[in-house]
Amino acid sequence: MNVVRTLNNWRKYRQTVAELGRMTPRELNDLGIAQSDIRRVAREATGF
């Protein structure tokens, strides 16, 4: 089960990075996120 959970977390992480990566700098700024923070935010959001 741990492998399945890890794969699901990885999938959610990649999806989050992709969605945030499609946002404009202005949209990210409205959320309080810098482009350089996208991966960190995705890790925190998914627990990966």
All heavy atoms as TSV, in Angstrom:
chain	resi	resn	atom	element	x	y	z
A	1	MET	N	N	0.815	-1.197	0.000
A	1	MET	CA	C	0.000	0.000	0.000
A	1	MET	C	C	0.863	1.266	0.000
A	1	MET	O	O	0.459	2.275	-0.546
A	1	MET	CB	C	-0.914	0.013	1.223
A	1	MET	CG	C	-2.125	-0.886	1.076
A	1	MET	SD	S	-2.969	-0.593	-0.458
A	1	MET	CE	C	-4.417	0.206	0.091
A	2	ASN	N	N	2.012	1.208	0.621
A	2	ASN	CA	C	2.879	2.370	0.688
A	2	ASN	C	C	3.352	2.791	-0.707
A	2	ASN	O	O	3.486	3.977	-0.974
A	2	ASN	CB	C	4.070	2.076	1.598
A	2	ASN	CG	C	4.712	3.334	2.117
A	2	ASN	OD1	O	4.122	4.405	2.051
A	2	ASN	ND2	N	5.915	3.204	2.631
A	3	VAL	N	N	3.572	1.827	-1.576
A	3	VAL	CA	C	4.001	2.128	-2.940
A	3	VAL	C	C	2.884	2.857	-3.683
A	3	VAL	O	O	3.126	3.838	-4.385
A	3	VAL	CB	C	4.396	0.834	-3.690
A	3	VAL	CG1	C	4.675	1.104	-5.153
A	3	VAL	CG2	C	5.587	0.182	-3.023
A	4	VAL	N	N	1.671	2.409	-3.505
A	4	VAL	CA	C	0.523	3.036	-4.158
A	4	VAL	C	C	0.369	4.478	-3.670
A	4	VAL	O	O	0.151	5.398	-4.462
A	4	VAL	CB	C	-0.768	2.235	-3.906
A	4	VAL	CG1	C	-1.983	2.973	-4.431
A	4	VAL	CG2	C	-0.669	0.859	-4.533
A	5	ARG	N	N	0.512	4.694	-2.384
A	5	ARG	CA	C	0.401	6.037	-1.813
A	5	ARG	C	C	1.498	6.941	-2.367
A	5	ARG	O	O	1.245	8.095	-2.721
A	5	ARG	CB	C	0.481	5.988	-0.292
A	5	ARG	CG	C	0.259	7.349	0.352
A	5	ARG	CD	C	0.281	7.297	1.861
A	5	ARG	NE	N	-0.540	6.217	2.370
A	5	ARG	CZ	C	-0.144	5.371	3.320
A	5	ARG	NH1	N	1.032	5.500	3.886
A	5	ARG	NH2	N	-0.938	4.403	3.737
A	6	THR	N	N	2.703	6.420	-2.448
A	6	THR	CA	C	3.817	7.198	-2.981
A	6	THR	C	C	3.578	7.570	-4.440
A	6	THR	O	O	3.821	8.717	-4.843
A	6	THR	CB	C	5.137	6.413	-2.847
A	6	THR	OG1	O	5.356	6.133	-1.463
A	6	THR	CG2	C	6.310	7.186	-3.397
A	7	LEU	N	N	3.099	6.638	-5.232
A	7	LEU	CA	C	2.809	6.925	-6.643
A	7	LEU	C	C	1.697	7.962	-6.777
A	7	LEU	O	O	1.776	8.847	-7.630
A	7	LEU	CB	C	2.432	5.643	-7.382
A	7	LEU	CG	C	3.580	4.664	-7.618
A	7	LEU	CD1	C	3.062	3.365	-8.224
A	7	LEU	CD2	C	4.644	5.276	-8.492
A	8	ASN	N	N	0.672	7.867	-5.944
A	8	ASN	CA	C	-0.403	8.854	-5.980
A	8	ASN	C	C	0.109	10.235	-5.580
A	8	ASN	O	O	-0.269	11.242	-6.188
A	8	ASN	CB	C	-1.563	8.440	-5.069
A	8	ASN	CG	C	-2.435	7.385	-5.699
A	8	ASN	OD1	O	-2.516	7.267	-6.914
A	8	ASN	ND2	N	-3.080	6.592	-4.872
A	9	ASN	N	N	0.952	10.290	-4.564
A	9	ASN	CA	C	1.524	11.571	-4.151
A	9	ASN	C	C	2.387	12.162	-5.261
A	9	ASN	O	O	2.370	13.363	-5.500
A	9	ASN	CB	C	2.334	11.424	-2.868
A	9	ASN	CG	C	1.462	11.269	-1.652
A	9	ASN	OD1	O	0.257	11.516	-1.693
A	9	ASN	ND2	N	2.058	10.843	-0.558
A	10	TRP	N	N	3.162	11.311	-5.938
A	10	TRP	CA	C	4.001	11.776	-7.036
A	10	TRP	C	C	3.139	12.344	-8.166
A	10	TRP	O	O	3.422	13.396	-8.717
A	10	TRP	CB	C	4.879	10.642	-7.555
A	10	TRP	CG	C	5.665	11.006	-8.777
A	10	TRP	CD1	C	5.468	10.561	-10.049
A	10	TRP	CD2	C	6.760	11.924	-8.852
A	10	TRP	NE1	N	6.379	11.136	-10.893
A	10	TRP	CE2	C	7.182	11.973	-10.192
A	10	TRP	CE3	C	7.430	12.697	-7.907
A	10	TRP	CZ2	C	8.238	12.770	-10.608
A	10	TRP	CZ3	C	8.473	13.492	-8.337
A	10	TRP	CH2	C	8.868	13.525	-9.668
A	11	ARG	N	N	2.054	11.644	-8.487
A	11	ARG	CA	C	1.147	12.099	-9.541
A	11	ARG	C	C	0.530	13.454	-9.169
A	11	ARG	O	O	0.479	14.376	-9.994
A	11	ARG	CB	C	0.046	11.068	-9.773
A	11	ARG	CG	C	-0.899	11.429	-10.889
A	11	ARG	CD	C	-1.986	10.373	-11.079
A	11	ARG	NE	N	-2.659	10.012	-9.848
A	11	ARG	CZ	C	-3.646	10.724	-9.279
A	11	ARG	NH1	N	-4.057	11.834	-9.826
A	11	ARG	NH2	N	-4.214	10.305	-8.168
A	12	LYS	N	N	0.100	13.600	-7.928
A	12	LYS	CA	C	-0.478	14.866	-7.467
A	12	LYS	C	C	0.566	15.975	-7.490
A	12	LYS	O	O	0.260	17.120	-7.854
A	12	LYS	CB	C	-1.046	14.707	-6.058
A	12	LYS	CG	C	-2.285	13.862	-6.009
A	12	LYS	CD	C	-2.739	13.664	-4.562
A	12	LYS	CE	C	-3.848	12.653	-4.473
A	12	LYS	NZ	N	-4.227	12.385	-3.080
A	13	TYR	N	N	1.796	15.648	-7.121
A	13	TYR	CA	C	2.883	16.624	-7.148
A	13	TYR	C	C	3.103	17.128	-8.569
A	13	TYR	O	O	3.159	18.329	-8.813
A	13	TYR	CB	C	4.165	15.997	-6.592
A	13	TYR	CG	C	5.414	16.804	-6.861
A	13	TYR	CD1	C	5.718	17.921	-6.093
A	13	TYR	CD2	C	6.280	16.450	-7.882
A	13	TYR	CE1	C	6.856	18.665	-6.342
A	13	TYR	CE2	C	7.420	17.184	-8.138
A	13	TYR	CZ	C	7.706	18.291	-7.365
A	13	TYR	OH	O	8.825	19.028	-7.618
A	14	ARG	N	N	3.229	16.216	-9.523
A	14	ARG	CA	C	3.460	16.590	-10.923
A	14	ARG	C	C	2.299	17.408	-11.469
A	14	ARG	O	O	2.490	18.366	-12.204
A	14	ARG	CB	C	3.678	15.339	-11.794
A	14	ARG	CG	C	4.943	14.575	-11.474
A	14	ARG	CD	C	6.204	15.380	-11.609
A	14	ARG	NE	N	6.306	15.973	-12.923
A	14	ARG	CZ	C	6.952	17.098	-13.212
A	14	ARG	NH1	N	7.600	17.744	-12.281
A	14	ARG	NH2	N	6.972	17.580	-14.420
A	15	GLN	N	N	1.069	17.042	-11.119
A	15	GLN	CA	C	-0.104	17.772	-11.573
A	15	GLN	C	C	-0.103	19.195	-10.998
A	15	GLN	O	O	-0.394	20.155	-11.706
A	15	GLN	CB	C	-1.378	17.045	-11.165
A	15	GLN	CG	C	-2.644	17.727	-11.632
A	15	GLN	CD	C	-3.887	16.969	-11.224
A	15	GLN	OE1	O	-3.822	15.984	-10.499
A	15	GLN	NE2	N	-5.025	17.428	-11.669
A	16	THR	N	N	0.237	19.324	-9.738
A	16	THR	CA	C	0.287	20.637	-9.097
A	16	THR	C	C	1.353	21.510	-9.734
A	16	THR	O	O	1.115	22.690	-10.023
A	16	THR	CB	C	0.536	20.485	-7.580
A	16	THR	OG1	O	-0.483	19.662	-7.016
A	16	THR	CG2	C	0.535	21.831	-6.887
A	17	VAL	N	N	2.535	20.950	-9.974
A	17	VAL	CA	C	3.614	21.699	-10.631
A	17	VAL	C	C	3.164	22.151	-12.021
A	17	VAL	O	O	3.390	23.304	-12.416
A	17	VAL	CB	C	4.908	20.860	-10.710
A	17	VAL	CG1	C	5.927	21.509	-11.632
A	17	VAL	CG2	C	5.501	20.652	-9.330
A	18	ALA	N	N	2.505	21.269	-12.753
A	18	ALA	CA	C	2.051	21.609	-14.102
A	18	ALA	C	C	1.010	22.726	-14.069
A	18	ALA	O	O	1.071	23.670	-14.868
A	18	ALA	CB	C	1.480	20.372	-14.789
A	19	GLU	N	N	0.056	22.631	-13.146
A	19	GLU	CA	C	-0.988	23.654	-13.068
A	19	GLU	C	C	-0.423	25.007	-12.669
A	19	GLU	O	O	-0.774	26.026	-13.262
A	19	GLU	CB	C	-2.072	23.223	-12.089
A	19	GLU	CG	C	-2.931	22.084	-12.608
A	19	GLU	CD	C	-3.965	21.621	-11.596
A	19	GLU	OE1	O	-4.151	22.285	-10.559
A	19	GLU	OE2	O	-4.580	20.586	-11.857
A	20	LEU	N	N	0.448	25.013	-11.682
A	20	LEU	CA	C	1.056	26.276	-11.265
A	20	LEU	C	C	1.967	26.820	-12.352
A	20	LEU	O	O	2.076	28.031	-12.541
A	20	LEU	CB	C	1.825	26.095	-9.956
A	20	LEU	CG	C	0.974	25.853	-8.709
A	20	LEU	CD1	C	1.867	25.537	-7.509
A	20	LEU	CD2	C	0.073	27.032	-8.412
A	21	GLY	N	N	2.628	25.935	-13.084
A	21	GLY	CA	C	3.524	26.350	-14.153
A	21	GLY	C	C	2.804	27.014	-15.313
A	21	GLY	O	O	3.401	27.789	-16.061
A	22	ARG	N	N	1.528	26.724	-15.477
A	22	ARG	CA	C	0.747	27.344	-16.544
A	22	ARG	C	C	0.251	28.743	-16.178
A	22	ARG	O	O	-0.235	29.468	-17.029
A	22	ARG	CB	C	-0.445	26.461	-16.910
A	22	ARG	CG	C	-0.074	25.236	-17.711
A	22	ARG	CD	C	-1.293	24.533	-18.273
A	22	ARG	NE	N	-2.138	23.969	-17.248
A	22	ARG	CZ	C	-2.047	22.735	-16.756
A	22	ARG	NH1	N	-1.122	21.932	-17.220
A	22	ARG	NH2	N	-2.863	22.312	-15.830
A	23	MET	N	N	0.371	29.096	-14.908
A	23	MET	CA	C	-0.106	30.409	-14.466
A	23	MET	C	C	0.891	31.500	-14.856
A	23	MET	O	O	2.098	31.259	-14.940
A	23	MET	CB	C	-0.307	30.429	-12.950
A	23	MET	CG	C	-1.410	29.542	-12.473
A	23	MET	SD	S	-1.566	29.672	-10.700
A	23	MET	CE	C	-3.326	29.690	-10.552
A	24	THR	N	N	0.350	32.691	-15.050
A	24	THR	CA	C	1.204	33.842	-15.355
A	24	THR	C	C	1.866	34.321	-14.061
A	24	THR	O	O	1.374	34.023	-12.969
A	24	THR	CB	C	0.378	34.995	-15.956
A	24	THR	OG1	O	-0.545	35.461	-14.959
A	24	THR	CG2	C	-0.369	34.568	-17.207
A	25	PRO	N	N	2.954	35.062	-14.190
A	25	PRO	CA	C	3.581	35.607	-12.975
A	25	PRO	C	C	2.618	36.452	-12.142
A	25	PRO	O	O	2.662	36.432	-10.920
A	25	PRO	CB	C	4.733	36.454	-13.524
A	25	PRO	CG	C	5.086	35.799	-14.815
A	25	PRO	CD	C	3.778	35.325	-15.377
A	26	ARG	N	N	1.731	37.172	-12.805
A	26	ARG	CA	C	0.756	37.983	-12.069
A	26	ARG	C	C	-0.207	37.103	-11.267
A	26	ARG	O	O	-0.526	37.403	-10.116
A	26	ARG	CB	C	-0.018	38.874	-13.031
A	26	ARG	CG	C	-1.000	39.763	-12.307
A	26	ARG	CD	C	-1.781	40.642	-13.269
A	26	ARG	NE	N	-2.776	41.380	-12.514
A	26	ARG	CZ	C	-2.917	42.666	-12.559
A	26	ARG	NH1	N	-2.134	43.390	-13.322
A	26	ARG	NH2	N	-3.846	43.263	-11.853
A	27	GLU	N	N	-0.687	36.016	-11.870
A	27	GLU	CA	C	-1.590	35.099	-11.160
A	27	GLU	C	C	-0.881	34.477	-9.965
A	27	GLU	O	O	-1.458	34.351	-8.886
A	27	GLU	CB	C	-2.102	34.010	-12.105
A	27	GLU	CG	C	-3.048	34.524	-13.164
A	27	GLU	CD	C	-3.364	33.493	-14.218
A	27	GLU	OE1	O	-2.482	32.661	-14.562
A	27	GLU	OE2	O	-4.502	33.509	-14.719
A	28	LEU	N	N	0.364	34.068	-10.173
A	28	LEU	CA	C	1.130	33.493	-9.069
A	28	LEU	C	C	1.342	34.521	-7.964
A	28	LEU	O	O	1.220	34.193	-6.779
A	28	LEU	CB	C	2.481	32.969	-9.575
A	28	LEU	CG	C	2.442	31.716	-10.437
A	28	LEU	CD1	C	3.810	31.460	-11.041
A	28	LEU	CD2	C	1.972	30.517	-9.638
A	29	ASN	N	N	1.631	35.746	-8.355
A	29	ASN	CA	C	1.832	36.806	-7.383
A	29	ASN	C	C	0.563	37.039	-6.564
A	29	ASN	O	O	0.626	37.288	-5.363
A	29	ASN	CB	C	2.268	38.094	-8.080
A	29	ASN	CG	C	2.716	39.144	-7.101
A	29	ASN	OD1	O	3.388	38.830	-6.121
A	29	ASN	ND2	N	2.350	40.386	-7.365
A	30	ASP	N	N	-0.598	36.957	-7.214
A	30	ASP	CA	C	-1.866	37.111	-6.502
A	30	ASP	C	C	-2.029	36.033	-5.424
A	30	ASP	O	O	-2.670	36.263	-4.405
A	30	ASP	CB	C	-3.046	37.048	-7.469
A	30	ASP	CG	C	-3.178	38.297	-8.326
A	30	ASP	OD1	O	-2.546	39.321	-7.993
A	30	ASP	OD2	O	-3.905	38.238	-9.339
A	31	LEU	N	N	-1.446	34.865	-5.679
A	31	LEU	CA	C	-1.503	33.764	-4.705
A	31	LEU	C	C	-0.360	33.829	-3.696
A	31	LEU	O	O	-0.304	33.021	-2.769
A	31	LEU	CB	C	-1.440	32.419	-5.440
A	31	LEU	CG	C	-2.610	32.107	-6.362
A	31	LEU	CD1	C	-2.330	30.817	-7.136
A	31	LEU	CD2	C	-3.902	31.988	-5.574
A	32	GLY	N	N	0.556	34.759	-3.915
A	32	GLY	CA	C	1.697	34.889	-3.023
A	32	GLY	C	C	2.785	33.865	-3.288
A	32	GLY	O	O	3.530	33.478	-2.392
A	33	ILE	N	N	2.864	33.419	-4.540
A	33	ILE	CA	C	3.839	32.393	-4.928
A	33	ILE	C	C	4.756	32.966	-6.007
A	33	ILE	O	O	4.286	33.529	-6.987
A	33	ILE	CB	C	3.132	31.137	-5.484
A	33	ILE	CG1	C	2.175	30.555	-4.448
A	33	ILE	CG2	C	4.140	30.099	-5.938
A	33	ILE	CD1	C	1.279	29.456	-5.006
A	34	ALA	N	N	6.056	32.802	-5.835
A	34	ALA	CA	C	7.009	33.168	-6.877
A	34	ALA	C	C	7.226	31.951	-7.772
A	34	ALA	O	O	7.060	30.808	-7.336
A	34	ALA	CB	C	8.337	33.592	-6.260
A	35	GLN	N	N	7.604	32.188	-9.022
A	35	GLN	CA	C	7.840	31.062	-9.931
A	35	GLN	C	C	8.894	30.109	-9.383
A	35	GLN	O	O	8.797	28.904	-9.575
A	35	GLN	CB	C	8.244	31.563	-11.315
A	35	GLN	CG	C	7.063	32.008	-12.142
A	35	GLN	CD	C	7.468	32.352	-13.557
A	35	GLN	OE1	O	8.421	33.104	-13.775
A	35	GLN	NE2	N	6.746	31.817	-14.506
A	36	SER	N	N	9.865	30.637	-8.691
A	36	SER	CA	C	10.922	29.790	-8.146
A	36	SER	C	C	10.430	28.940	-6.973
A	36	SER	O	O	11.125	28.011	-6.556
A	36	SER	CB	C	12.104	30.651	-7.705
A	36	SER	OG	O	11.697	31.564	-6.700
A	37	ASP	N	N	9.256	29.236	-6.452
A	37	ASP	CA	C	8.707	28.491	-5.314
A	37	ASP	C	C	7.709	27.413	-5.712
A	37	ASP	O	O	7.175	26.722	-4.846
A	37	ASP	CB	C	8.014	29.453	-4.338
A	37	ASP	CG	C	8.976	30.377	-3.645
A	37	ASP	OD1	O	10.156	29.991	-3.486
A	37	ASP	OD2	O	8.554	31.486	-3.258
A	38	ILE	N	N	7.447	27.252	-6.988
A	38	ILE	CA	C	6.401	26.328	-7.436
A	38	ILE	C	C	6.657	24.912	-6.925
A	38	ILE	O	O	5.761	24.270	-6.376
A	38	ILE	CB	C	6.265	26.340	-8.972
A	38	ILE	CG1	C	5.631	27.668	-9.404
A	38	ILE	CG2	C	5.452	25.160	-9.471
A	38	ILE	CD1	C	5.534	27.854	-10.905
A	39	ARG	N	N	7.854	24.417	-7.080
A	39	ARG	CA	C	8.137	23.031	-6.656
A	39	ARG	C	C	8.020	22.866	-5.151
A	39	ARG	O	O	7.506	21.859	-4.657
A	39	ARG	CB	C	9.510	22.596	-7.143
A	39	ARG	CG	C	9.547	22.428	-8.643
A	39	ARG	CD	C	10.948	22.085	-9.122
A	39	ARG	NE	N	11.015	22.180	-10.553
A	39	ARG	CZ	C	11.108	21.115	-11.353
A	39	ARG	NH1	N	11.161	19.924	-10.850
A	39	ARG	NH2	N	11.148	21.284	-12.665
A	40	ARG	N	N	8.455	23.869	-4.403
A	40	ARG	CA	C	8.336	23.802	-2.944
A	40	ARG	C	C	6.876	23.803	-2.521
A	40	ARG	O	O	6.462	22.989	-1.688
A	40	ARG	CB	C	9.057	24.987	-2.284
A	40	ARG	CG	C	8.945	24.963	-0.764
A	40	ARG	CD	C	9.479	26.245	-0.133
A	40	ARG	NE	N	8.880	27.456	-0.664
A	40	ARG	CZ	C	7.694	27.936	-0.268
A	40	ARG	NH1	N	6.976	27.301	0.630
A	40	ARG	NH2	N	7.232	29.048	-0.782
A	41	VAL	N	N	6.089	24.658	-3.117
A	41	VAL	CA	C	4.663	24.732	-2.796
A	41	VAL	C	C	3.981	23.415	-3.136
A	41	VAL	O	O	3.161	22.907	-2.369
A	41	VAL	CB	C	4.006	25.920	-3.540
A	41	VAL	CG1	C	2.486	25.861	-3.439
A	41	VAL	CG2	C	4.528	27.242	-3.006
A	42	ALA	N	N	4.330	22.835	-4.282
A	42	ALA	CA	C	3.743	21.553	-4.679
A	42	ALA	C	C	4.124	20.448	-3.711
A	42	ALA	O	O	3.287	19.604	-3.349
A	42	ALA	CB	C	4.176	21.188	-6.095
A	43	ARG	N	N	5.385	20.435	-3.256
A	43	ARG	CA	C	5.806	19.422	-2.279
A	43	ARG	C	C	5.023	19.557	-0.981
A	43	ARG	O	O	4.566	18.566	-0.421
A	43	ARG	CB	C	7.308	19.550	-1.980
A	43	ARG	CG	C	8.198	18.852	-2.966
A	43	ARG	CD	C	9.626	18.735	-2.462
A	43	ARG	NE	N	10.191	19.998	-2.023
A	43	ARG	CZ	C	10.825	20.866	-2.798
A	43	ARG	NH1	N	10.968	20.597	-4.074
A	43	ARG	NH2	N	11.322	21.969	-2.316
A	44	GLU	N	N	4.872	20.789	-0.511
A	44	GLU	CA	C	4.135	21.014	0.719
A	44	GLU	C	C	2.665	20.642	0.579
A	44	GLU	O	O	2.073	20.107	1.511
A	44	GLU	CB	C	4.272	22.474	1.165
A	44	GLU	CG	C	5.664	22.842	1.612
A	44	GLU	CD	C	5.834	24.320	1.877
A	44	GLU	OE1	O	4.864	25.090	1.707
A	44	GLU	OE2	O	6.957	24.716	2.274
A	45	ALA	N	N	2.082	20.935	-0.574
A	45	ALA	CA	C	0.669	20.666	-0.793
A	45	ALA	C	C	0.356	19.173	-0.896
A	45	ALA	O	O	-0.722	18.731	-0.505
A	45	ALA	CB	C	0.188	21.378	-2.056
A	46	THR	N	N	1.303	18.403	-1.412
A	46	THR	CA	C	1.047	16.981	-1.644
A	46	THR	C	C	1.704	16.083	-0.602
A	46	THR	O	O	1.438	14.879	-0.585
A	46	THR	CB	C	1.543	16.560	-3.036
A	46	THR	OG1	O	2.947	16.785	-3.119
A	46	THR	CG2	C	0.818	17.311	-4.132
A	47	GLY	N	N	2.553	16.627	0.217
A	47	GLY	CA	C	3.233	15.799	1.208
A	47	GLY	C	C	4.301	14.928	0.591
A	47	GLY	O	O	4.690	13.911	1.142
A	48	PHE	N	N	4.760	15.314	-0.581
A	48	PHE	CA	C	5.764	14.499	-1.280
A	48	PHE	C	C	7.149	14.933	-0.934
A	48	PHE	O	O	7.528	16.005	-0.809
A	48	PHE	CB	C	5.545	14.582	-2.790
A	48	PHE	CG	C	6.388	13.624	-3.555
A	48	PHE	CD1	C	6.131	12.272	-3.498
A	48	PHE	CD2	C	7.447	14.059	-4.299
A	48	PHE	CE1	C	6.906	11.367	-4.185
A	48	PHE	CE2	C	8.247	13.173	-4.997
A	48	PHE	CZ	C	7.961	11.830	-4.940
